[in-house]
């Protein structure tokens, strides 16, 4: 039986939305309750544990003093607050976040609202689990509940389940059950000496702008029991709430020396999402997660990643870490240490960016990896005639000889499929199969209408 979720709508307007019916089509059963004045709001919030989500008209957030009521409740409320603003409002998601909201949605943007509702209803479940674990881990005779947190700290707890870049620098807040995080000393962010762009990116991250999208990896053949595979792709929300692609902010992060901190955030959030997905019945789900070469320079970071992996409640073989080719050359000891930690639970290691002539590279390093991923240069080169079919066949054969699976990235044209299939490529990923989504989903395969855009882009 599907457990019903309870949504509190502050101000009558959100109640007019067809949320129960639309979410019901997605398998999410919800009940709406309205609060349009201070008395009804006080009564609703007298049982904060009852609510899984709070939808509030942006103007009513202060008119009904919801900000003060949330501040008084503190961490007892596991529900996220989502603000609904009129079309002429200039309220940005970043400003809403500072108020204590998890997101801001334009009135009438039903698709966005449904996506946010699904995401935050899931976050409420995770938040309850984390709070129960924290209470179980800190409970002792004579101990009193910790209510000494600041207003901003409590709001961060409601808006973001996984630590932000700022939280990760606070070693004192780590639970004793977690692996030791010696990396904090070497990755703590200081604002002195930062460039204007670095300060901007840091501010966006500190305000909770980091997010993940997921792109399916689809088997090229149809095995009897295909696993649900996704790659976690990091994004950053800018000042307007629009998603920035990695090329727009990762170079600045790398220049500032924050890649280890970002990688840890991505990895821990991916593990949490995978735990939730497998706990909901998808035990076959797999996530592919990228780590930067710079991260492998820190043995403490690698140790922490291995510790988080071992402690995660996920099935064996369900996490695959993706490394660029240069990591095997520049940080061989780090790669070997990471591969050894992943093998403890039969998790995988993927080589990104191999060249079509990299058979000797696979002979030298193939014992460390379980997957290789063909990059855009290869897939686009096949279509444009710059990569020979026999070279691809040889590379795939070298990988399969070492029990390494081959994934083709950037598959954006149907013309690629017979070339990849004949070479024996195991799985494909790209816009021909599916665009990245913030929700974990497995959309139907959709054809790209114009193949010329792929060739000309």
C-alpha positions in Angstrom: 0.0 0.0 0.0 1.4 3.4 -1.0 1.8 5.7 2.0 -0.1 9.0 1.7 2.0 12.2 1.8 0.6 15.3 3.5 1.1 18.7 1.9 0.3 21.9 3.7 -0.8 24.8 1.4 -0.3 28.2 3.0 -2.8 30.6 1.4 -5.7 29.2 -0.6 -4.2 29.6 -4.1 -2.0 26.5 -4.1 -5.0 24.4 -3.3 -6.5 25.2 -6.7 -3.5 23.4 -8.3 -4.3 19.8 -9.5 -1.4 18.5 -7.5 -3.1 15.3 -6.0 -4.3 14.1 -9.4 -1.1 14.9 -11.3 1.2 13.4 -8.6 -1.2 10.4 -8.4 -0.4 9.6 -12.0 3.2 9.3 -11.0 2.5 7.0 -8.2 2.7 9.6 -5.4 -0.5 9.7 -3.2 -0.9 13.0 -1.4 -3.5 14.8 0.7 -3.7 18.7 0.7 -4.6 20.8 3.7 -5.1 24.5 3.5 -4.1 27.2 6.0 -5.2 30.8 5.0 -4.9 32.7 8.3 -2.8 32.8 11.3 -5.1 30.6 13.4 -5.3 27.8 10.9 -1.5 28.0 10.3 -0.8 27.7 14.0 -3.1 24.7 14.3 -1.4 23.0 11.3 2.1 23.6 12.6 1.2 22.4 16.1 1.9 18.9 14.6 5.0 19.6 12.5 5.8 15.9 12.1 2.6 15.4 10.2 3.7 17.3 7.1 5.9 16.0 4.2 5.9 19.3 2.2 4.8 22.9 2.7 3.7 25.0 -0.3 3.4 28.7 0.4 2.4 31.6 -1.7 5.5 33.9 -1.7 3.7 36.9 -0.4 2.1 35.0 2.4 5.5 33.8 3.7 5.9 37.1 5.6 2.2 38.2 5.7 1.4 35.1 7.8 4.7 35.2 9.6 5.6 31.7 8.4 9.3 32.6 8.7 8.9 33.2 12.4 6.9 30.0 12.9 9.4 27.9 11.1 12.2 29.5 13.2 10.3 28.6 16.4 9.8 25.0 15.2 13.4 24.4 14.4 14.5 20.9 13.3 11.2 19.2 14.3 9.8 20.0 10.8 11.1 17.5 8.2 9.1 19.0 5.4 10.7 21.3 2.9 9.1 24.7 2.2 8.5 25.6 -1.5 7.5 29.1 -2.4 5.1 29.8 -5.3 5.5 33.3 -6.8 3.5 35.3 -9.4 4.9 35.7 -12.8 5.8 39.4 -12.2 7.8 38.5 -9.1 11.6 39.0 -9.1 12.1 36.6 -6.2 15.1 34.3 -7.1 15.6 30.8 -5.8 18.8 32.0 -4.1 16.8 34.7 -2.1 14.1 32.1 -1.3 16.8 29.8 0.0 18.0 32.5 2.3 14.5 32.7 3.7 14.5 29.0 4.4 12.8 27.7 1.3 14.1 24.7 -0.7 13.0 26.2 -4.0 10.9 28.9 -5.7 8.4 28.0 -8.5 6.6 30.3 -10.9 2.8 30.1 -10.6 1.4 28.2 -13.5 4.6 26.2 -14.2 3.0 22.9 -13.4 5.8 20.7 -14.7 8.4 22.4 -12.6 6.1 22.3 -9.5 5.5 18.6 -9.9 9.2 17.9 -10.2 10.0 20.0 -7.1 7.2 18.3 -5.2 8.4 14.8 -6.0 12.0 15.7 -5.1 11.2 17.4 -1.8 8.8 14.7 -0.7 11.7 12.3 -1.1 13.9 14.6 0.8 11.5 14.7 3.7 11.8 10.9 3.9 15.6 11.1 4.0 15.5 13.9 6.5 13.4 11.8 8.9 15.8 8.9 8.5 18.8 11.1 9.2 17.2 12.7 12.2 16.3 9.3 13.7 19.9 8.1 13.1 21.3 11.2 14.7 19.0 10.9 17.7 19.9 7.2 18.1 23.6 8.0 17.8 23.6 10.8 20.3 21.0 9.6 22.8 22.5 9.1 26.3 21.3 9.4 29.9 20.8 13.0 30.8 21.4 14.3 27.3 19.2 17.1 26.2 18.1 17.8 22.6 20.4 20.1 20.7 18.5 23.3 20.0 21.5 25.7 20.1 21.8 26.0 16.4 21.4 29.3 14.7 18.5 30.3 12.6 20.5 30.0 9.4 21.8 26.6 10.5 18.4 25.2 11.0 17.2 26.5 7.7 20.1 24.9 5.9 19.0 21.6 7.6 15.5 21.9 6.1 16.5 23.1 2.6 19.4 20.7 1.9 19.6 17.1 3.1 23.3 16.6 2.2 26.0 18.9 3.5 27.0 21.9 1.4 30.5 23.0 0.7 30.4 25.1 3.9 29.1 22.3 6.1 31.9 20.0 4.9 34.5 22.3 6.4 33.0 21.9 9.9 34.7 18.7 11.1 33.1 19.1 14.5 29.7 18.4 13.1 30.7 15.0 11.7 29.2 12.0 13.5 31.6 9.6 15.2 30.3 6.7 13.1 31.4 8.4 9.9 34.9 7.9 8.5 37.5 10.4 9.7 37.7 13.4 7.4 41.3 14.5 7.7 40.9 16.2 4.3 39.1 19.1 5.9 42.4 20.7 6.9 43.7 20.7 3.4 40.5 21.8 1.6 39.0 24.4 3.9 37.9 27.4 1.9 39.2 30.9 2.8 37.8 34.0 1.1 41.0 36.0 1.2 42.7 36.2 -2.1 39.8 34.8 -4.1 39.0 36.3 -7.5 35.6 37.9 -8.2 34.4 34.7 -10.1 35.7 32.4 -7.4 33.7 34.4 -4.8 30.6 34.3 -7.0 30.9 30.5 -7.5 31.5 30.0 -3.8 28.5 32.1 -2.9 26.2 30.1 -5.2 27.5 26.8 -3.7 27.1 28.1 -0.1 23.5 29.0 -0.9 22.8 25.4 -1.8 23.1 25.7 -5.6 24.8 22.4 -6.2 22.4 19.8 -7.6 22.6 16.6 -9.6 21.0 15.5 -12.8 20.8 11.9 -14.0 21.2 10.5 -17.5 20.3 6.9 -18.3 22.9 4.5 -19.6 21.0 2.0 -21.7 22.1 -1.5 -22.8 22.6 -1.6 -26.6 21.4 -5.2 -26.6 18.5 -6.4 -24.5 19.7 -8.7 -21.7 17.2 -10.7 -19.8 17.8 -8.7 -16.6 19.1 -5.3 -17.5 20.2 -3.1 -14.6 18.9 0.5 -14.3 22.0 2.6 -14.8 22.4 6.3 -14.5 25.3 8.8 -14.5 25.1 11.5 -11.9 25.9 14.9 -13.5 26.7 17.9 -11.3 25.0 21.2 -12.0 25.1 24.6 -10.2 22.1 27.0 -10.0 23.0 30.6 -10.9 21.5 33.7 -9.4 18.3 33.3 -11.4 18.0 29.6 -10.6 19.1 28.5 -14.1 21.3 25.4 -14.2 25.0 26.0 -15.2 26.8 23.1 -16.9 30.1 21.8 -15.5 32.2 23.7 -18.0 30.8 27.0 -16.7 31.9 26.5 -13.1 34.2 23.5 -12.6 37.2 25.2 -14.1 36.8 28.0 -11.5 36.5 25.4 -8.7 39.6 23.5 -9.9 41.5 26.8 -10.1 40.5 27.6 -6.5 41.5 24.1 -5.3 38.0 23.0 -4.2 37.6 19.9 -6.4 38.1 17.5 -3.5 35.4 19.2 -1.5 33.0 19.2 -4.4 33.7 15.6 -5.3 33.0 14.5 -1.8 29.6 16.3 -1.8 28.7 14.7 -5.2 29.7 11.3 -4.0 27.9 11.4 -0.7 24.7 12.7 -2.3 24.8 10.1 -5.0 25.2 7.4 -2.3 22.2 8.8 -0.4 20.1 8.9 -3.5 21.1 5.3 -4.4 20.2 4.1 -0.9 16.8 5.6 -1.3 16.3 4.1 -4.8 17.3 0.6 -3.8 15.4 0.9 -0.5 12.3 1.6 -2.6 12.6 -1.7 -4.4 15.1 -1.0 -7.2 17.9 -3.2 -5.9 19.3 -3.4 -9.4 19.9 0.4 -9.7 23.5 1.5 -10.5 25.0 5.0 -10.4 28.1 6.2 -12.2 29.8 9.1 -10.4 32.8 11.2 -11.7 35.9 12.0 -9.6 38.5 14.5 -10.6 42.1 13.6 -11.0 43.0 16.2 -8.4 40.9 14.4 -5.8 43.1 11.3 -6.0 46.1 13.3 -4.7 44.6 13.2 -1.2 44.9 9.8 0.4 42.6 11.1 3.2 39.9 11.9 0.6 40.2 8.5 -1.0 40.0 6.9 2.4 36.9 8.9 3.2 35.3 7.9 -0.1 36.0 4.3 0.6 34.6 4.6 4.1 31.4 6.2 2.9 31.0 3.5 0.2 31.4 0.6 2.7 29.0 2.2 5.2 26.3 2.9 2.5 23.3 0.5 2.5 23.6 -0.3 -1.2 23.9 -3.6 -3.0 27.3 -4.8 -4.2 28.4 -3.6 -7.7 26.0 -0.7 -7.8 28.5 2.2 -7.7 31.0 2.9 -10.6 33.5 5.7 -10.2 34.5 7.4 -13.5 38.2 8.6 -13.8 39.8 10.5 -16.7 42.6 8.8 -18.6 45.2 11.1 -17.2 44.4 10.0 -13.6 46.0 6.6 -14.4 49.2 8.4 -15.5 49.4 11.3 -13.1 48.0 9.7 -9.9 48.7 5.9 -10.3 48.9 5.3 -6.5 45.6 7.1 -5.9 43.9 5.1 -8.6 45.2 1.8 -7.2 44.1 2.7 -3.7 40.6 3.7 -4.9 40.2 0.6 -7.0 41.2 -1.6 -4.0 38.6 0.1 -1.8 35.8 -0.2 -4.5 36.6 -3.9 -5.0 35.8 -4.7 -1.4 32.1 -4.6 -2.4 32.6 -5.4 -6.1 31.9 -1.8 -7.1 33.5 -0.6 -10.4 36.0 1.8 -11.9 35.5 3.4 -15.3 38.1 4.8 -17.7 37.0 7.9 -19.5 38.5 9.3 -22.7 40.4 6.3 -24.1 41.8 6.7 -27.5 40.9 4.2 -30.3 44.6 3.0 -30.2 44.7 2.4 -26.4 44.9 -1.4 -26.4 48.3 -1.3 -24.7 46.9 1.2 -22.2 44.2 -1.4 -21.4 46.8 -4.1 -21.1 48.7 -2.1 -18.6 45.9 -0.8 -16.5 42.9 -3.1 -17.3 43.2 -5.0 -14.1 42.0 -1.8 -12.2 38.9 -1.1 -14.3 35.5 -2.6 -14.9 34.3 -0.2 -17.6 35.5 2.2 -20.3 33.6 5.0 -21.9 34.0 6.1 -25.5 34.1 9.9 -25.7 32.5 12.4 -28.1 35.6 12.4 -30.3 35.1 8.8 -31.1 31.4 8.8 -31.5 31.4 11.9 -33.6 34.4 10.7 -35.5 32.6 7.5 -36.5 29.7 9.6 -38.0 32.0 12.0 -39.8 34.4 9.3 -41.1 37.4 10.4 -39.0 37.4 7.2 -36.9 37.6 3.8 -38.7 35.2 1.1 -37.8 38.1 -1.4 -37.5 39.9 0.7 -34.9 36.7 0.8 -32.8 36.3 -3.0 -33.2 39.9 -3.5 -32.0 39.5 -1.3 -28.9 36.2 -2.9 -27.9 37.8 -6.4 -28.4 40.7 -5.4 -26.2 38.3 -4.3 -23.5 36.1 -7.4 -23.7 39.2 -9.6 -23.5 39.7 -8.2 -20.0 36.1 -8.4 -19.0 35.7 -4.7 -19.3 32.3 -3.3 -20.4 32.2 -0.6 -23.0 29.9 2.4 -22.9 29.5 4.9 -25.7 29.0 8.5 -24.7 27.4 11.3 -26.7 25.2 9.1 -28.8 23.0 11.7 -30.5 22.3 10.1 -33.9 20.7 6.9 -35.1 23.5 6.6 -37.6 25.8 5.5 -34.7 23.8 2.5 -33.6 24.8 0.0 -36.3 28.5 1.0 -35.9 28.4 0.6 -32.1 26.3 -2.6 -32.3 28.6 -4.3 -34.7 31.7 -3.4 -32.6 30.1 -5.0 -29.6 29.6 -1.9 -27.5 27.6 -2.8 -24.4 25.6 0.3 -23.6 25.0 3.8 -24.9 24.4 7.2 -23.3 23.4 10.5 -24.8 20.6 12.7 -26.1 19.4 10.1 -28.6 18.5 7.9 -25.6 17.5 10.6 -23.1 18.3 14.1 -21.9 19.6 14.4 -18.3 16.8 14.7 -15.6 16.9 15.9 -12.0 14.6 13.0 -11.2 15.9 9.4 -11.4 13.7 8.0 -14.2 13.9 5.8 -17.2 12.2 7.7 -20.1 11.3 6.0 -23.3 13.8 6.1 -26.1 13.1 9.2 -28.2 14.6 9.9 -31.6 16.3 13.2 -32.3 14.3 14.8 -35.2 17.3 16.4 -37.0 20.5 14.4 -37.3 22.1 17.3 -39.1 22.3 19.2 -35.9 24.5 16.5 -34.5 26.9 16.7 -37.4 27.1 20.4 -37.6 27.3 21.1 -33.8 
